[in-house]
Amino acid sequence: MRKKTRLALVGAALALAGSGISIPFAGPASASGASVTIVNSSGSLADGGTVTLTGTGFPAHSADPTGLEIIECSDPGGSPSNLPFDPAQGCDGNTVSSNQINTDASGNFHSTYTLAKLASPGTSNINCDASSDCVLWVGVDYNNDFSNPSTRAFSAPFTIVSPTFTSAASAAFPTFTTTTFTVMTTGTTELANPSPTITETGALPSGVTFHDNGNGTATLTGKPSAIGTFPLTFKSFNGGAPDATQSFSLSSGFRVSTTSLPAATIGSSYSSGPISVLGGTAPFKFKVKGLPKGLKASKTTGLISGTPAVSKKVKPGVFTLTVTVTDSKVKSSTKHPNPSAHGKETATATLHLTLTS
């Protein structure tokens, strides 16, 4: 590690600059010690994210030609009283900035730094994650001048959070009206990019569009003209790592989603479980035709139950069933208009029931 000249100054100030609410944090207590400000409303940064740093009051470039250093340090509980006094005990020297950070004639600088979510035990001797506060140390020489308040400053404490999706992984859009679904994420705000990006891949049904709102949410909206299930993939990123990925299923129209039935045995009690539908307006009415003698279907759930009769007419084999489901009409009036108003919809499906002896 390069050795640097030690200088005495009145004080130093460091800022992580971005957008949000400015929250001042004091460094180690000293009448002429460092003053540090971090601009972030939540204090949560992204693993692998690049943050912008500005500083004032550091040694001028003429007095410090080799530039400043930045490293990540632990700050248990996010308290100034827990800041380390020894870089070997509470910091990770492997995170030292690789670029030369030069100050101007007044001791000011503007630079960037890539954060890392560290783990102990593991690849680091400290933790910097969603539950462990860390700080950035900026100064002349962390190996030989770590605790000099005239040549170094600590940032405010922060946690590192990778992005995650918080909204449901599926949605059903009817074909009779325009529907909107909001895709939501969390843990995706970092200083260098306060507006995480959400992208979508996969074929959308005709009439439905995807829009990234630029604030950690996105919108699916439209009136589909096709009936079916459309597999989509959402990805959220903001320069941090890893990106968040969600497999999403968009169903359009009103349809029966059950595709198979458990086998039945002649002379034994049987229950299929409810028949599932996607879309439509509850309550539903079910009709099932083609059942072997001894079985019947619930009119409200489609559940097939009973005991297949033992008779000459009931033989083992595969029975082809026709399932018809009708949803409920949604009314509207001039006085109380309902944008989701529609008449009854009907969904049909063919299912197969295997009967064994």
Phi, psi and omega per residue, in radians:
M1 nan 2.408 -3.096
R2 -1.198 2.525 3.125
K3 -1.657 2.509 -3.055
K4 -2.138 2.776 3.103
T5 -1.309 2.358 3.124
R6 -1.583 2.266 3.136
L7 -2.253 2.647 3.086
A8 -1.851 2.138 3.090
L9 -2.182 2.945 -3.125
V10 -1.166 -0.695 -3.094
G11 -3.081 3.016 3.117
A12 -2.419 2.674 3.127
A13 -2.409 2.396 3.138
L14 -2.215 2.472 3.079
A15 -2.365 2.368 2.922
L16 -1.596 1.946 -2.979
A17 -1.735 2.367 3.085
G18 -2.850 -2.197 3.067
S19 -2.428 2.668 -3.105
G20 2.329 -2.757 -3.108
I21 -1.602 2.322 3.140
S22 -1.402 2.121 -3.130
I23 -2.100 1.911 -3.137
P24 -1.348 2.432 3.055
F25 -2.268 2.385 3.135
A26 -1.506 2.559 3.050
G27 -1.453 -2.819 3.117
P28 -0.975 2.407 -3.056
A29 -1.069 2.173 3.107
S30 -2.963 2.462 -3.113
A31 -1.079 -0.573 -3.133
S32 -2.104 0.439 -3.080
G33 -1.377 -3.058 -3.085
A34 -1.247 2.602 3.034
S35 -2.140 2.184 -3.000
V36 -2.159 2.427 3.083
T37 -2.295 2.354 3.038
I38 -2.094 2.319 -3.094
V39 -1.790 1.664 -3.133
N40 -2.930 2.261 -3.075
S41 -1.329 -0.425 -3.046
S42 -1.964 -0.428 -3.083
G43 1.379 0.108 3.139
S44 -1.778 2.149 -3.126
L45 -1.997 2.946 -3.076
A46 -1.696 2.421 3.055
D47 -1.089 2.172 -3.096
G48 1.442 0.024 -3.116
G49 -1.341 2.602 3.107
T50 -1.725 2.089 3.133
V51 -1.838 2.679 3.092
T52 -1.722 2.309 3.139
L53 -2.101 2.457 2.967
T54 -2.260 2.585 -3.137
G55 -2.507 2.675 3.093
T56 -2.372 2.704 3.051
G57 1.452 0.164 3.099
F58 -1.485 2.958 3.101
P59 -1.000 2.432 3.101
A60 -1.136 2.745 -3.080
H61 -1.028 -0.601 -3.138
S62 -1.129 -0.511 -3.136
A63 -1.629 -0.262 -3.114
D64 -2.391 1.227 -3.008
P65 -1.175 -0.355 -3.118
T66 -1.550 -0.067 3.026
G67 1.503 3.091 -3.116
L68 -1.624 2.901 3.088
E69 -2.132 2.674 3.064
I70 -2.271 2.331 3.033
I71 -2.440 2.774 3.073
E72 -1.597 2.398 3.133
C73 -2.327 2.698 3.097
S74 -1.405 2.574 3.096
D75 -2.486 1.339 -3.052
P76 -0.905 2.178 3.101
G77 1.366 -0.005 -3.141
G78 1.128 0.653 -3.080
S79 -2.030 2.348 3.090
P80 -0.999 -0.452 -3.135
S81 -1.265 -0.238 -3.132
N82 -1.790 0.125 3.124
L83 -1.147 2.432 -3.098
P84 -1.217 2.634 3.060
F85 -1.938 -0.036 3.136
D86 -2.393 2.117 -3.100
P87 -1.087 -0.414 3.128
A88 -1.360 -0.242 3.137
Q89 -2.199 1.440 3.106
G90 2.208 0.021 3.097
C91 -2.331 2.857 3.105
D92 -2.049 1.834 -3.110
G93 -1.098 -0.335 3.116
N94 -1.239 -0.220 -3.126
T95 -1.642 0.105 -3.121
V96 -1.009 2.415 -3.099
S97 -1.042 2.415 -3.102
S98 -1.517 -0.464 -3.119
N99 -1.523 2.669 3.097
Q100 -1.395 2.166 -3.089
I101 -1.853 1.855 -3.072
N102 -1.736 2.496 3.050
T103 -1.661 2.890 3.085
D104 -1.605 -2.955 -3.078
A105 -1.138 -0.342 -3.138
S106 -1.726 0.041 3.139
G107 1.471 0.348 3.122
N108 -1.755 2.700 3.075
F109 -2.605 2.839 3.081
H110 -2.475 2.119 -3.075
S111 -2.658 -3.132 3.091
T112 -2.197 2.829 -3.135
Y113 -2.652 2.422 3.129
T114 -1.714 2.117 -3.112
L115 -1.381 2.722 3.097
A116 -2.379 2.347 3.067
K117 -1.457 1.837 -3.040
L118 -1.602 2.843 -3.107
A119 -2.506 2.336 3.070
S120 -2.296 2.224 -0.028
P121 -1.302 2.678 -3.090
G122 2.702 -2.193 -3.092
T123 -1.515 -0.064 -3.076
S124 -2.505 2.899 3.072
N125 -1.696 0.070 3.085
I126 -2.357 2.871 3.068
N127 -1.912 2.357 2.989
C128 -2.382 1.566 -3.090
D129 -2.507 -2.841 -3.049
A130 -1.156 -0.359 -3.093
S131 -1.998 0.038 -3.093
S132 -2.209 2.068 -3.141
D133 -1.268 2.508 3.031
C134 -2.370 2.935 3.072
V135 -2.377 2.856 2.998
L136 -1.810 2.256 3.043
W137 -1.694 2.267 3.087
V138 -2.191 2.229 -3.130
G139 -2.998 -2.996 -3.040
V140 -1.328 -0.835 -3.067
D141 -2.726 1.816 -3.050
Y142 -1.230 -0.396 3.118
N143 -1.300 -0.622 -3.007
N144 -2.124 -0.115 -3.041
D145 -2.495 0.729 -2.979
F146 -1.218 -0.650 -2.979
S147 -1.837 0.219 -3.134
N148 -1.452 1.896 -3.089
P149 -1.161 -0.156 3.137
S150 -1.511 -0.299 -3.055
T151 -2.217 0.195 3.127
R152 -2.618 2.836 3.073
A153 -2.653 2.578 3.044
F154 -1.745 2.532 3.008
S155 -1.354 3.054 2.997
A156 -1.225 2.719 3.129
P157 -1.185 2.618 3.122
F158 -2.574 2.861 3.001
T159 -2.092 2.686 -3.115
I160 -1.889 2.115 -3.062
V161 -2.201 2.207 3.055
S162 -1.415 2.648 -3.109
P163 -1.211 2.581 3.050
T164 -2.492 2.692 3.065
F165 -1.593 2.393 -3.140
T166 -1.978 -0.190 3.135
S167 -1.510 2.889 -3.111
A168 -1.080 2.725 -3.098
A169 -1.652 0.222 3.107
S170 -2.726 2.780 3.082
A171 -2.735 2.681 3.111
A172 -2.102 2.208 3.123
F173 -1.941 2.136 3.047
P174 -1.267 2.835 -3.122
T175 -1.609 -0.102 -3.047
F176 -1.682 -0.120 -3.097
T177 -2.670 2.884 3.092
T178 -1.430 2.286 -3.104
T179 -2.155 2.602 3.117
T180 -2.216 2.364 3.058
F181 -2.228 2.320 -3.122
T182 -1.777 2.147 3.045
V183 -1.518 2.232 -3.058
M184 -2.185 2.548 3.111
T185 -2.305 2.902 3.058
T186 -2.510 2.848 3.133
G187 1.205 0.443 -3.063
T188 -2.052 0.247 -3.139
T189 -1.725 2.153 3.040
E190 -2.333 2.806 -2.985
L191 -1.091 -0.689 -3.059
A192 -1.290 -0.336 -3.105
N193 -2.616 1.485 -3.059
P194 -1.282 -0.074 -3.122
S195 -2.104 1.558 -3.135
P196 -1.081 2.619 -3.115
T197 -1.746 2.402 3.056
I198 -2.086 2.244 3.116
T199 -2.055 2.809 3.139
E200 -2.287 2.362 3.018
T201 -2.214 2.615 -3.075
G202 2.029 2.658 -3.079
A203 -1.358 2.144 3.064
L204 -1.508 2.617 3.048
P205 -1.143 2.579 3.114
S206 -0.992 2.312 -3.129
G207 1.752 -0.151 3.140
V208 -1.995 2.386 -3.125
T209 -2.194 2.768 3.087
F210 -2.033 2.410 3.127
H211 -2.455 2.198 3.036
D212 -1.408 2.126 -3.077
N213 -1.426 -0.140 3.073
G214 1.326 0.223 -3.125
N215 -2.317 0.426 -3.096
G216 1.571 0.066 3.065
T217 -2.245 2.838 3.061
A218 -2.499 2.884 -3.046
T219 -2.293 2.278 2.885
L220 -1.767 2.238 -3.119
T221 -2.607 2.629 3.067
G222 2.539 3.133 3.109
K223 -2.110 1.739 -3.050
P224 -1.148 2.509 3.097
S225 -1.816 -0.012 3.128
A226 -2.152 2.603 3.118
I227 -1.826 2.320 3.118
G228 2.765 -3.018 3.094
T229 -2.000 2.291 -3.047
F230 -2.111 1.918 3.113
P231 -1.331 2.242 -3.124
L232 -2.202 2.832 3.046
T233 -2.278 2.192 3.066
F234 -1.811 2.486 3.061
K235 -2.312 2.353 3.109
S236 -2.055 2.270 3.124
F237 -2.624 2.691 3.125
N238 -2.578 0.474 -3.088
G239 1.623 -0.141 3.105
G240 -1.572 3.065 -3.133
A241 -2.475 2.467 -0.022
P242 -1.475 2.839 3.029
D243 -1.202 2.678 3.075
A244 -1.638 2.351 3.129
T245 -2.201 2.391 3.101
Q246 -2.293 2.236 3.007
S247 -1.458 2.203 -2.994
F248 -2.205 2.477 3.117
S249 -2.059 2.073 3.103
L250 -1.870 2.075 3.102
S251 -1.834 2.380 3.135
S252 -2.129 2.495 -3.136
G253 1.443 3.064 3.140
F254 -1.805 2.130 -3.073
R255 -2.726 2.844 3.062
V256 -1.420 2.223 -3.103
S257 -1.755 -0.268 3.057
T258 -1.180 2.273 -3.088
T259 -2.004 -0.224 -3.129
S260 -2.622 2.798 3.123
L261 -2.213 2.570 3.067
P262 -1.189 2.668 -3.131
A263 -1.220 2.661 3.097
A264 -2.021 2.726 3.140
T265 -2.127 2.297 3.128
I266 -1.010 2.261 3.113
G267 1.479 -0.010 -3.132
S268 -2.017 2.551 3.112
S269 -1.073 2.479 -3.041
Y270 -2.386 2.483 3.003
S271 -2.570 2.188 -3.066
S272 -1.503 -0.376 -2.928
G273 1.525 2.765 -3.111
P274 -1.055 2.592 3.024
I275 -1.491 2.266 -3.053
S276 -1.632 2.585 3.067
V277 -2.280 2.757 3.038
L278 -2.090 2.408 -3.120
G279 1.383 -2.896 3.124
G280 1.314 3.052 -3.120
T281 -2.123 2.105 3.114
A282 -1.223 2.728 -0.003
P283 -1.371 2.754 -3.112
F284 -1.902 2.723 3.046
K285 -2.088 2.252 -3.061
F286 -1.956 2.480 2.975
K287 -2.335 2.315 3.130
V288 -2.227 2.096 3.131
K289 -1.912 2.587 3.074
G290 1.730 0.181 -3.111
L291 -1.279 2.527 3.036
P292 -1.186 2.721 -3.116
K293 -1.027 2.377 -3.131
G294 1.794 -0.217 3.111
L295 -1.987 2.569 3.074
K296 -2.509 2.812 -3.101
A297 -1.973 2.446 3.072
S298 -1.177 2.390 3.136
K299 -1.308 -0.326 -3.079
T300 -1.791 -0.418 -3.117
T301 -2.169 -0.282 -3.078
G302 1.418 -0.039 -3.131
L303 -1.050 2.258 3.138
I304 -1.719 2.225 -3.092
S305 -2.570 2.955 3.127
G306 2.231 -2.896 3.114
T307 -2.252 1.967 3.111
P308 -0.943 2.246 -3.045
A309 -1.217 2.592 3.030
V310 -1.597 1.859 -3.121
S311 -2.748 2.949 -3.135
K312 -1.188 -0.438 -3.091
K313 -1.479 -0.327 3.139
V314 -1.782 1.912 -3.095
K315 -2.118 2.694 3.089
P316 -1.040 2.574 3.128
G317 2.753 -2.946 -3.130
V318 -1.900 2.144 -3.139
F319 -1.757 2.305 3.106
T320 -1.637 2.080 -3.082
L321 -1.882 2.494 3.041
T322 -1.918 2.054 -3.104
V323 -1.822 2.225 3.091
T324 -2.158 2.212 -3.131
V325 -2.159 2.294 3.096
T326 -2.056 2.291 3.127
D327 -1.598 -2.957 -3.067
S328 -1.767 2.529 3.105
K329 -1.290 2.397 3.059
V330 -1.898 2.082 -3.040
K331 -1.572 2.862 3.084
S332 -2.557 2.839 3.097
S333 -2.527 2.883 3.109
T334 -1.117 -0.627 -3.117
K335 -1.327 -0.633 -3.133
H336 -2.247 1.313 -3.116
P337 -1.115 2.468 3.135
N338 -2.148 1.937 -3.102
P339 -1.111 -0.318 -3.140
S340 -1.702 0.166 -3.116
A341 -1.065 2.447 3.111
H342 -2.880 2.815 3.039
G343 -1.388 -3.127 -3.136
K344 -1.185 2.436 3.073
E345 -1.897 2.621 -3.138
T346 -2.198 2.326 3.074
A347 -2.116 2.412 3.124
T348 -2.202 2.653 3.109
A349 -2.693 2.687 3.067
T350 -1.897 2.144 3.110
L351 -2.108 2.769 -3.113
H352 -2.125 2.305 3.133
L353 -2.021 2.103 3.122
T354 -1.566 2.198 3.131
L355 -1.958 2.173 -3.116
T356 -1.983 2.844 -3.122
S357 -1.653 nan nan
